[in-house]
Amino acid sequence: MKDLIKYVVAAVGGGGAVVGIAYLFPERSFIAFVVGWLFLIPAAFAAYMVYGLWGLMNDRKNRITVDVKPSEAMKALARKEAALMKEKEILYEEIHKEIKH
């Protein structure tokens, strides 16, 4: 934060300006507050979301997709995992039957 003092002065000055205007013109400040919360903040949020989506779409264009063909070792691991899952399901069924009886 190279310009920390400038940011702090701007924040304090902006806050002071809002408080001063609210003190001098309370009814207009309330209307501005309501308009900000009802319209400006949701519009800014929508604009931010659209900008993020636009950035995501541009980023997706520059991606490289790599397809990997499964080797025999990968296929063997998948077969072993499937066999273990099947054995696990059988054990669960047996335990469930024993609990019911």
N, C-alpha and C positions, 0 to 999 in steps of 0.2 A: 504494500500500500504506500506508494510513493507520495501521494497527495492526501494523506490522512487528515491534516489540518483543514484543507479545503472541504473535504467531505463533512467533517464535523461542523464547520461553520455553516455550510449550506443546509445541513439537517436542522441545526438550531435556528437558523434564520427562517427556513421554511416553516418549521413548527411555530415559531413566534408570529409569523405572518398569518398562519391559520388561526391561532388563538386571538390575535388582534382583530382580524376580520370577524370572527365569531362574536367578539365582544361588541364591536361597533354595529354589526348587522346580524342580529340573532336569527331573524326569520329567514333571511336569504341564506344564511349558513346552514340552517336545517334543511332547506330545499336542496342546496348543493350537496349536502351529505346524503340525502335520500336518493337524489339523481345519481350520485357516484356509486352507491351501493347497489342500486337497482339496474343501472344501465352501463356505466363506464367500467366497473370492475368485471362484470361478466363478459363484456365486449373485449376487454383486454385479455381475459383468460382464453376466450375463444380464439383471438388472434394469435396468442402464444401457442395454443395447441395446433392451429393450422400451420404455423411456422415450423413447429417441431415435426409435424407429419411431412411437410415439404422437405425438411432436412433429411428425414429418414428415407424418403423415396429417392432423393439424390444419392444418399449413401449406399442404398441397395444396388444402384446401377454399377457401382465400382467394386462390387464384391466378386470374388472368384469362387466358383463352386467346384469342389473336387469330389469325384465319385471314386469310391474304393471298392474294387471287386473282392469279395470274401475269398480268403485263401483256404486251403484244406484245414489248417490249424484253427482258423476262426469258425469254420463249419463244425469241426469236432467239438470245440468249446460250446457252441450253440446246442449241439445234440446232447452233450453232457448236462447242460443247464436245463434243457427241456426234460430230460430223464429225471433229474433231481426234483424239478417242480411237480412232475407226475407222481413220484414217490411221496413227496410231501403231501399232496392232495389225498393220496390213498391213506396215509397215516392219519390225517385229520379226519377223514371219514370213519376210520376204525375207532378212533378216540371218541368221536361224536356218538357212534353207535353204542359204545360201552357206557357212556355217560347216561344215555337214555334208558338203558336196562338197569 
